Amino acid sequence: MNTMTRTQISLSKSDRKAADQIAGRHNVSLAEVIRQALREYVQKQQQRRAERKALAERLAGAWKNSPNWKGVDAVKYQREIRREKGI
């Protein structure tokens, strides 16, 4: 069973009005509207994080197969760039 923790939040008048309207349309409490919104937010953030990770994994090492990078020492190249930029 999920134990609830009582939490107090402050909403702007417009946010409160919007939340009350949603609660009324769906016949749920204001607290339930906020819980659902938070769950959706967390889910979207996790999905975005997973998408960014997948993209990074696809891009990692992509340069290795490029004919422009044949024979280039990537570490040496990176050090040169950093030295030029003063990093």
C-alpha atoms as an extended CHARMM CRD file, in Angstrom:
* protein
*
        87  EXT
         1         1  MET       CA              0.0000000000        0.0000000000        0.0000000000  PROA      1               0.0000000000
         2         2  ASN       CA              1.2530000000        3.4760000000       -0.8850000000  PROA      2               0.0000000000
         3         3  THR       CA              1.4630000000        5.7590000000        2.1530000000  PROA      3               0.0000000000
         4         4  MET       CA              0.6560000000        9.3980000000        1.4550000000  PROA      4               0.0000000000
         5         5  THR       CA              2.6460000000       12.2570000000        2.9650000000  PROA      5               0.0000000000
         6         6  ARG       CA              0.8010000000       15.4840000000        3.5760000000  PROA      6               0.0000000000
         7         7  THR       CA              2.4550000000       18.3120000000        1.6550000000  PROA      7               0.0000000000
         8         8  GLN       CA              1.6020000000       21.9820000000        1.4380000000  PROA      8               0.0000000000
         9         9  ILE       CA              2.2350000000       23.8810000000       -1.8050000000  PROA      9               0.0000000000
        10        10  SER       CA              1.5690000000       27.3860000000       -3.0570000000  PROA      10              0.0000000000
        11        11  LEU       CA             -0.0480000000       27.9780000000       -6.4410000000  PROA      11              0.0000000000
        12        12  SER       CA             -0.6990000000       31.1470000000       -8.3590000000  PROA      12              0.0000000000
        13        13  LYS       CA             -4.3640000000       32.0560000000       -8.7520000000  PROA      13              0.0000000000
        14        14  SER       CA             -4.2930000000       31.0310000000      -12.4050000000  PROA      14              0.0000000000
        15        15  ASP       CA             -2.6260000000       27.6750000000      -11.6420000000  PROA      15              0.0000000000
        16        16  ARG       CA             -5.1350000000       26.9930000000       -8.8750000000  PROA      16              0.0000000000
        17        17  LYS       CA             -8.0430000000       27.8730000000      -11.1660000000  PROA      17              0.0000000000
        18        18  ALA       CA             -6.7020000000       25.5960000000      -13.9130000000  PROA      18              0.0000000000
        19        19  ALA       CA             -6.1500000000       22.7330000000      -11.4580000000  PROA      19              0.0000000000
        20        20  ASP       CA             -9.6510000000       23.1660000000      -10.0080000000  PROA      20              0.0000000000
        21        21  GLN       CA            -11.1380000000       23.0780000000      -13.5120000000  PROA      21              0.0000000000
        22        22  ILE       CA             -9.2630000000       19.8810000000      -14.3580000000  PROA      22              0.0000000000
        23        23  ALA       CA            -10.3420000000       18.3100000000      -11.0730000000  PROA      23              0.0000000000
        24        24  GLY       CA            -13.9620000000       19.2340000000      -11.7670000000  PROA      24              0.0000000000
        25        25  ARG       CA            -13.9130000000       17.8910000000      -15.3210000000  PROA      25              0.0000000000
        26        26  HSD       CA            -12.4310000000       14.5720000000      -14.2190000000  PROA      26              0.0000000000
        27        27  ASN       CA            -14.2960000000       14.3580000000      -10.9110000000  PROA      27              0.0000000000
        28        28  VAL       CA            -11.0970000000       13.9500000000       -8.8740000000  PROA      28              0.0000000000
        29        29  SER       CA             -9.5570000000       15.8950000000       -6.0120000000  PROA      29              0.0000000000
        30        30  LEU       CA             -7.1030000000       18.7430000000       -6.4390000000  PROA      30              0.0000000000
        31        31  ALA       CA             -4.4860000000       16.5350000000       -4.7780000000  PROA      31              0.0000000000
        32        32  GLU       CA             -5.0770000000       13.8050000000       -7.3670000000  PROA      32              0.0000000000
        33        33  VAL       CA             -4.6680000000       16.3040000000      -10.2180000000  PROA      33              0.0000000000
        34        34  ILE       CA             -1.3170000000       17.3610000000       -8.7700000000  PROA      34              0.0000000000
        35        35  ARG       CA             -0.2040000000       13.7470000000       -8.1720000000  PROA      35              0.0000000000
        36        36  GLN       CA             -1.0690000000       12.8160000000      -11.7610000000  PROA      36              0.0000000000
        37        37  ALA       CA              0.7120000000       15.8910000000      -13.1250000000  PROA      37              0.0000000000
        38        38  LEU       CA              3.8190000000       15.0580000000      -11.1000000000  PROA      38              0.0000000000
        39        39  ARG       CA              3.8170000000       11.4330000000      -12.2870000000  PROA      39              0.0000000000
        40        40  GLU       CA              3.5190000000       12.5900000000      -15.9140000000  PROA      40              0.0000000000
        41        41  TYR       CA              6.3380000000       15.1060000000      -15.4230000000  PROA      41              0.0000000000
        42        42  VAL       CA              8.6530000000       12.5000000000      -13.8860000000  PROA      42              0.0000000000
        43        43  GLN       CA              7.8390000000       10.0160000000      -16.6590000000  PROA      43              0.0000000000
        44        44  LYS       CA              8.6000000000       12.5990000000      -19.3740000000  PROA      44              0.0000000000
        45        45  GLN       CA             11.8910000000       13.5390000000      -17.7060000000  PROA      45              0.0000000000
        46        46  GLN       CA             12.9190000000        9.8730000000      -17.5250000000  PROA      46              0.0000000000
        47        47  GLN       CA             11.9650000000        9.3810000000      -21.1720000000  PROA      47              0.0000000000
        48        48  ARG       CA             13.9780000000       12.4460000000      -22.2400000000  PROA      48              0.0000000000
        49        49  ARG       CA             16.9690000000       11.2440000000      -20.2370000000  PROA      49              0.0000000000
        50        50  ALA       CA             16.7460000000        7.8130000000      -21.8830000000  PROA      50              0.0000000000
        51        51  GLU       CA             16.4850000000        9.4120000000      -25.3370000000  PROA      51              0.0000000000
        52        52  ARG       CA             19.5430000000       11.6030000000      -24.6990000000  PROA      52              0.0000000000
        53        53  LYS       CA             21.4960000000        8.5970000000      -23.4560000000  PROA      53              0.0000000000
        54        54  ALA       CA             20.5180000000        6.5500000000      -26.5210000000  PROA      54              0.0000000000
        55        55  LEU       CA             21.5720000000        9.4070000000      -28.8100000000  PROA      55              0.0000000000
        56        56  ALA       CA             24.9080000000        9.7620000000      -27.0360000000  PROA      56              0.0000000000
        57        57  GLU       CA             25.5040000000        6.0210000000      -27.3570000000  PROA      57              0.0000000000
        58        58  ARG       CA             24.7100000000        6.1430000000      -31.0930000000  PROA      58              0.0000000000
        59        59  LEU       CA             27.0040000000        9.1160000000      -31.6240000000  PROA      59              0.0000000000
        60        60  ALA       CA             29.8510000000        7.8810000000      -29.4450000000  PROA      60              0.0000000000
        61        61  GLY       CA             32.6160000000        6.7520000000      -31.7240000000  PROA      61              0.0000000000
        62        62  ALA       CA             30.7130000000        7.6370000000      -34.9110000000  PROA      62              0.0000000000
        63        63  TRP       CA             33.7660000000        9.5380000000      -36.1550000000  PROA      63              0.0000000000
        64        64  LYS       CA             35.8470000000        6.3430000000      -36.1370000000  PROA      64              0.0000000000
        65        65  ASN       CA             34.3090000000        5.1140000000      -39.3890000000  PROA      65              0.0000000000
        66        66  SER       CA             34.6100000000        8.4340000000      -41.1940000000  PROA      66              0.0000000000
        67        67  PRO       CA             37.2440000000        8.4850000000      -43.9550000000  PROA      67              0.0000000000
        68        68  ASN       CA             38.1770000000       12.0190000000      -42.8370000000  PROA      68              0.0000000000
        69        69  TRP       CA             39.4790000000       10.6680000000      -39.5360000000  PROA      69              0.0000000000
        70        70  LYS       CA             41.6480000000        7.8220000000      -40.8570000000  PROA      70              0.0000000000
        71        71  GLY       CA             45.0710000000        7.9740000000      -39.2340000000  PROA      71              0.0000000000
        72        72  VAL       CA             44.1070000000       10.7940000000      -36.8520000000  PROA      72              0.0000000000
        73        73  ASP       CA             45.0460000000       10.3520000000      -33.1990000000  PROA      73              0.0000000000
        74        74  ALA       CA             41.8330000000       11.5220000000      -31.5090000000  PROA      74              0.0000000000
        75        75  VAL       CA             43.4780000000       12.1630000000      -28.1420000000  PROA      75              0.0000000000
        76        76  LYS       CA             46.2530000000       14.2230000000      -29.7330000000  PROA      76              0.0000000000
        77        77  TYR       CA             43.6800000000       16.1540000000      -31.7740000000  PROA      77              0.0000000000
        78        78  GLN       CA             41.6010000000       16.8820000000      -28.6800000000  PROA      78              0.0000000000
        79        79  ARG       CA             44.6480000000       18.1140000000      -26.7700000000  PROA      79              0.0000000000
        80        80  GLU       CA             45.5730000000       20.4320000000      -29.6420000000  PROA      80              0.0000000000
        81        81  ILE       CA             42.0610000000       21.9020000000      -29.7270000000  PROA      81              0.0000000000
        82        82  ARG       CA             42.0880000000       22.4380000000      -25.9640000000  PROA      82              0.0000000000
        83        83  ARG       CA             45.5080000000       24.0730000000      -26.1020000000  PROA      83              0.0000000000
        84        84  GLU       CA             44.3670000000       26.4030000000      -28.9140000000  PROA      84              0.0000000000
        85        85  LYS       CA             41.2660000000       27.4060000000      -26.9400000000  PROA      85              0.0000000000
        86        86  GLY       CA             43.1630000000       27.7320000000      -23.6790000000  PROA      86              0.0000000000
        87        87  ILE       CA             41.1010000000       25.0810000000      -21.9580000000  PROA      87              0.0000000000
